[in-house]
Each structure stands twice: as C-alpha cells, then as structure tokens.
Amino acid sequence: MQSYKKGLVVGAGTMGMNLAKLMLGNGMTVTILDIDPKVLDRCRQALQSDLGSKVQVHFVSDWLQVGECDVVVESVTEDLSLKQRVLKDVEAHVGDETLILTNTSGLSIDDLSDVMTRPERFVGAHFFNPADLIPTVEVIPGRSTSGTCVDDAVDLLRGLGKRPAVLKQSVPGFVANRIQHALMRECLSILEQGVVDAETLDDIVRYSIGVRLAINGPLRQRDLNGLDTHLNISGYLYQSLDNRTTPSPLLEALVEKGCLGRKSGNGFYEWPAGSGENYDRQERELLVRLLSMMSED
Ligand SMILES: NC(=O)c1ccc[n+]([C@@H]2O[C@H](COP(=O)([O-])OP(=O)(O)OC[C@H]3O[C@@H](n4cnc5c(N)ncnc54)[C@H](O)[C@@H]3O)[C@@H](O)[C@H]2O)c1
C-alpha cells in the first residue's frame, strides 16, 4: 500500500478547509491553493486557531507555488467547466502517478475526466461537511478509472480514518445527495402547503425518523417495521408525494430575495451575526459525541 504524505487541496472554501484539517490531523503536510486571497486568509486563520500556528500547511494562490504532492483533492466551486479547467491545471503540475480525487457533490466523473490526459488515476471522493468529522466518503469510479486507483483511494481514505463506500456505477448526485434531495423536495412541498412551519418540521424529523436513521439506516429500519406494512403505505401514499422535476417555487423565491441561509443572515431561520459560528461549535461537539457513541456498536 502506498503511503500518502503530501496532499494538495485545490479550493480553500468550506470543504477545502476541513479537508486540509483532516490531512493535517493525520500527519500529512498540506498545500492549499485558492484564487481568492480572502478565502485563503480565512482558511489560514481557521486552521491556525484549531491546530496551532506551527501547523505544516502552505497557502498558495497560483500554480507556480505548488510543489510535489502524492495526492490532490479538487474542491473548487461546483461548476463543470471550472472544475475541468482546474483538473487540466492539476495534471500540468503534478507527476503522472499522482492520485487525483474530486470532491464534486454529484457531477459526472466521466464529464470531469473528459479533459484529462491520464484519467485512470482520477476518481470521485465525495466527502460530507464537516469533512474532518463525517466518516463516510462516497468513492465513485468513472469509466476510465483504474481498479488500482480505486484501491489507492480506499487505502488513503481508511488511513485518514474514513469509511469509504465504493459505488458500482456513477449516477447523478451519487447515493447520499439523491436521498437528501428526495427528502428536501418533500420538506419544501410540506412547507409550501402550510402543513407545519420550518421549526416544527425540523423537530419532527430530528426526534422521529432522524435518530432512527442514524442508528439503523433506512433499509434495516424498514426490515424492523415490516416490508408488508411498508408496501401497504406505499400503495396509498406515493400518489400524494411531491414528484416535481423542477426546483420548488418556495426555494426559488427565497434565493431570489437573497435569503441564502446562514451566510446571508436568513433562510428558513434567522441567523444574526455570530450565531452561525456558535452553531458550528455546538454542532461539532454534538457530532463528535454522537459519532463516538455510534463507533461503540
Ligand atoms: N458545502 C458542502 O456541504 C459540500 C459537501 C460535499 C461536497 N461539496 C463539494 O465540494 C466542492 C467545494 O464546495 P465548498 O462548499 O467548499 O464551496 P466554496 O464556495 O466554499 O469553496 C469553493 C472555493 O473554490 C475556489 N476556487 C474557485 N475557482 C478556483 C480555481 N480556479 N482555483 C482554485 N480555487 C478556486 C473559490 O475561491 C472558493 O474558495 C464543490 O464541488 C461542492 O459541490 C460541498
């Protein structure tokens, strides 16, 4: 098994920062590249405040400053042509054998690798936010990805303490985002119909299906409930579930008004200045506690 010591993270945003933290926390040295100096600065401050000022990380804003690396994680903005340009840059600056991962949330691995000269060492590695804490990483081979590349990615991720889950085929949105978006389509429809408000909906999900999903997963949960019961409910319920193939008008209206969630100060909830940072801290503490309880089983 190859050992990975030098990582390059491209994109220092929400995901890139925590990907760097994950690698650093596992003894790797990290270079982190972003074209936006403000983002780099925010990332530097966050990493130094969490890991101390002696942390082994190089913050760079152009490819000329990028040195040798064994693995690259591309984590720039979710846009096909931008990612393709970045992947071309990656290939132009790293060795032929360097493992290249993309943290796309659901773009086609084949579309992304169309522009690459050596796509056999390229594979999807879909992390979840916060990437240093959430265990699962979906590993998505493209048509040209070699078996060795998949094995290397799995070894790397296990070495970083993750639970890699290799998909047998690439489908849009992979697995988790398909399920998350199916759930969100119905949540938005329930809000549009005025069945409950946002806070009540969150409370219902958290303290009913949410906790059981974390313990059992959806399919084992159905086994526990009985598949015949599930079939009976499917028979009358599916016809009233939302099956729109376009975004929810409620979601479109919120975004049009500039209500983008925590980053703009309001979304489904109000996010006064400083509240997001406090929430992050509480969420991280709860995640650590919950995951440590789950790892005992
Ligand atoms: N946010 C999430 O919850 C989440 C979860 C899983 C996967 N992802 C995926 O991770 C990727 C990054 O998402 P994010 O939430 O960190 O986005 P983000 O907007 O916080 O960060 C993206 C960063 O990419 C940088 N960038 C843009 N063009 C660049 C270039 N040419 N070279 C270098 N840097 C460049 C931007 O300056 C920005 O800082 C996306 O593909 C996204 O779909 C996000």
Ligand as a Chemical Component Dictionary entry (heavy atoms), coordinates in Angstrom:
data_LIG
# 
_chem_comp.id                   LIG 
_chem_comp.type                 NON-POLYMER 
_chem_comp.pdbx_formal_charge   0 
_chem_comp.three_letter_code    LIG 
# 
loop_
_chem_comp_atom.comp_id 
_chem_comp_atom.atom_id 
_chem_comp_atom.alt_atom_id 
_chem_comp_atom.type_symbol 
_chem_comp_atom.charge 
_chem_comp_atom.model_Cartn_x 
_chem_comp_atom.model_Cartn_y 
_chem_comp_atom.model_Cartn_z 
_chem_comp_atom.pdbx_ordinal 
LIG N1  N1  N 0  -20.511 22.518 1.153   1  
LIG C1  C1  C 0  -20.852 21.243 1.275   2  
LIG O1  O1  O 0  -21.615 20.855 2.165   3  
LIG C2  C2  C 0  -20.276 20.216 0.332   4  
LIG C3  C3  C 0  -20.347 18.853 0.689   5  
LIG C4  C4  C 0  -19.750 17.900 -0.149  6  
LIG C5  C5  C 0  -19.133 18.301 -1.317  7  
LIG N2  N2  N 1  -19.112 19.624 -1.659  8  
LIG C6  C6  C 0  -18.436 19.987 -2.901  9  
LIG O2  O2  O 0  -17.139 20.479 -2.566  10 
LIG C7  C7  C 0  -16.741 21.457 -3.536  11 
LIG C8  C8  C 0  -16.423 22.772 -2.833  12 
LIG O3  O3  O 0  -17.575 23.185 -2.137  13 
LIG P1  P1  P 0  -17.500 24.294 -0.984  14 
LIG O4  O4  O 0  -18.783 24.180 -0.248  15 
LIG O5  O5  O -1 -16.211 24.196 -0.265  16 
LIG O6  O6  O 0  -17.529 25.629 -1.875  17 
LIG P2  P2  P 0  -16.958 27.064 -1.512  18 
LIG O7  O7  O 0  -17.656 28.019 -2.390  19 
LIG O8  O8  O 0  -16.966 27.297 -0.040  20 
LIG O9  O9  O 0  -15.410 26.955 -1.948  21 
LIG C9  C9  C 0  -15.004 26.824 -3.279  22 
LIG C10 C10 C 0  -13.665 27.520 -3.402  23 
LIG O10 O10 O 0  -13.124 27.264 -4.705  24 
LIG C11 C11 C 0  -12.322 28.406 -5.008  25 
LIG N3  N3  N 0  -11.996 28.427 -6.440  26 
LIG C12 C12 C 0  -12.813 28.759 -7.482  27 
LIG N4  N4  N 0  -12.124 28.653 -8.634  28 
LIG C13 C13 C 0  -10.860 28.256 -8.324  29 
LIG C14 C14 C 0  -9.697  27.978 -9.081  30 
LIG N5  N5  N 0  -9.682  28.105 -10.414 31 
LIG N6  N6  N 0  -8.578  27.598 -8.441  32 
LIG C15 C15 C 0  -8.561  27.483 -7.076  33 
LIG N7  N7  N 0  -9.647  27.736 -6.295  34 
LIG C16 C16 C 0  -10.772 28.113 -6.922  35 
LIG C17 C17 C 0  -13.183 29.577 -4.584  36 
LIG O11 O11 O 0  -12.412 30.757 -4.435  37 
LIG C18 C18 C 0  -13.760 29.057 -3.255  38 
LIG O12 O12 O 0  -12.979 29.457 -2.150  39 
LIG C19 C19 C 0  -17.889 21.548 -4.525  40 
LIG O13 O13 O 0  -17.647 20.686 -5.597  41 
LIG C20 C20 C 0  -19.077 21.081 -3.715  42 
LIG O14 O14 O 0  -20.132 20.600 -4.503  43 
LIG C21 C21 C 0  -19.644 20.592 -0.851  44 
# 
loop_
_chem_comp_bond.comp_id 
_chem_comp_bond.atom_id_1 
_chem_comp_bond.atom_id_2 
_chem_comp_bond.value_order 
_chem_comp_bond.pdbx_ordinal 
LIG N1  C1  SING 1  
LIG C1  O1  DOUB 2  
LIG C1  C2  SING 3  
LIG C2  C3  SING 4  
LIG C2  C21 DOUB 5  
LIG C3  C4  DOUB 6  
LIG C4  C5  SING 7  
LIG C5  N2  DOUB 8  
LIG N2  C6  SING 9  
LIG N2  C21 SING 10 
LIG C6  O2  SING 11 
LIG C6  C20 SING 12 
LIG O2  C7  SING 13 
LIG C7  C8  SING 14 
LIG C7  C19 SING 15 
LIG C8  O3  SING 16 
LIG O3  P1  SING 17 
LIG P1  O4  DOUB 18 
LIG P1  O5  SING 19 
LIG P1  O6  SING 20 
LIG O6  P2  SING 21 
LIG P2  O7  DOUB 22 
LIG P2  O8  SING 23 
LIG P2  O9  SING 24 
LIG O9  C9  SING 25 
LIG C9  C10 SING 26 
LIG C10 O10 SING 27 
LIG C10 C18 SING 28 
LIG O10 C11 SING 29 
LIG C11 N3  SING 30 
LIG C11 C17 SING 31 
LIG N3  C12 SING 32 
LIG N3  C16 SING 33 
LIG C12 N4  DOUB 34 
LIG N4  C13 SING 35 
LIG C13 C14 SING 36 
LIG C13 C16 DOUB 37 
LIG C14 N5  SING 38 
LIG C14 N6  DOUB 39 
LIG N6  C15 SING 40 
LIG C15 N7  DOUB 41 
LIG N7  C16 SING 42 
LIG C17 O11 SING 43 
LIG C17 C18 SING 44 
LIG C18 O12 SING 45 
LIG C19 O13 SING 46 
LIG C19 C20 SING 47 
LIG C20 O14 SING 48 
# 
